[in-house]
Structure formats: structure tokens, C-alpha cells
Amino acid sequence: MLICIDAGHYLGTPGKRCLKSIDPRETREWVLNGRVADKVQALLEGYDCRSMRVDDVTGEREVTLYERVSAANHAGADLYLSIHHNAGINGGSGGGIVVYVCPGADEQSRRVQQAVYSRTVVRTGLWGNRANPTPEGELYVLNCTHMPAVLGEFGFMDSTTDTPIILTECYADRLAMGIVEALVEVYGLKEVEQVTYEQWMEFMSRYQRERGELAPSDWARAGLLEAQARGITDGTRPQCEATRQEVALMINAALKG
Ligand SMILES: [Zn+2]
């Protein structure tokens, strides 16, 4: 399972930014899209799937829609997920989340569309106020990809109600969580077992303890007893690995003997 993530635009895309009267810093749309894409990718690392990005993750380079779609098609991705933020309210209120599929989209795209919409509105509390929050749209990345594809517009950058919310880190976290929950639901992704360093150390010391209690192998028994008689080894833990210092002492003892 390869999930292709597309954070829309880049830092230099003209006009794609928050409305100055609401956000004096005029945060670029790519910054919002990229932040969510990063979080989605990080969360997906905990599941049995792979992910790839088709935008420039630094936001510095413009990656054309053709390049994005080609990269996803070439990699044979199983899902194309495009992340955007909306505009068009011009300082009014309302807005919300809209998730598109292309006209005549396949069943899988529609399943992802519905799941992403419902999970993200529940997670973020940002409801769509449009008549149809899960419409079809003639969008290049949806029309030209060879795999199921959805494009989400996750709140408006020029809405007095949406914009202050979508700028927050908390919103981005919840949005990413909602998106990943939707993918887990539709594709049945399983959590990968993560072993911590502490757990690994515990397993390793148990392993070494158990090895230390093993008797010598038949083929080694006689030689081991002989080496022990000569004082080259103390004969303990015959099935454990020797450290460099233990080997040095054994060589030393052998040479003296
Ligand atoms: Zn956009």
C-alpha cells in the first residue's frame, strides 16, 4: 500500500495565502498544506503502509501538477491524497471542509472521500456549510491520476470563522489524525508493532542470559575442557559470544601456557 501525499502549491504561488485583515502574516497556503502533509506522513509511519510526497517538502521549488501526477502514476501509488486550503469568502464568515473526487470517480475514491470528510469534521469540529461538502470537481490531479484520488480543501483562508482555527497547530494535528483515521478505516491499515530501545535491551539481556545457561555443544566439549585445564578460559557460558577483551585475555593466557 503506497499512499501518495500532495501538499498543494509552493511558497511562491501567487495569491495563495490567508487574508491580511484576518492573518496579518498572510500565511501561505503551502505552509498550511505542508504542515498537515508532514503530520499525516508521520502518523502513517505507525501503520503497515508506505507514503511518498510529490510536492517539494521545503516549499521552495514549484512542482507542476503534471510532475506531481506523473510521479504518483510512475510509482504505482494506491491512493492520491491532495491537501489544500480554500478561499472565496473574502472576509465573510463560514466555509468549512470540502473533499472532491473527479466526475465519474471510482467506488474506492468515493469511499475515501466520504471517510476523509466525516472523520476530519468530527476531529476538527470544522463543519462544511456548503450544500454539498463531498462534490465532484474537474481537477487536474484527480482527472489525470491512475489510482483512486481525493482532494481536500480543509477550511477557508479568508473566512473570519475558519482562518483563525486553521492557522493553529492543534487544528493541523486533529486534521492529520482525521485523515489517517479515514485511511485506516477504508484500507484496514494495521498498526506496526514498535519496539522501544528499552524493550529491545530487555529482550537482548534475556537472550544472553538464556544463552549463558546452555551446556557446551558435543563437538566443543573436549576442546573446551582442555582449554579450561590450561587456564585459557574459565569454561563458563560456553555458548555466549566473547568480547574483544575476553578474546585478548584468552590469547594472552594461551601464549603464556
Ligand atoms: Zn490550493
Boltz pocket constraint, residues with backbone or C-beta under 6 A from the ligand:
constraints:
  - pocket:
      binder: B
      contacts: [[A, 8], [A, 9], [A, 16], [A, 29], [A, 83], [A, 84], [A, 85]]
      max_distance: 6.0
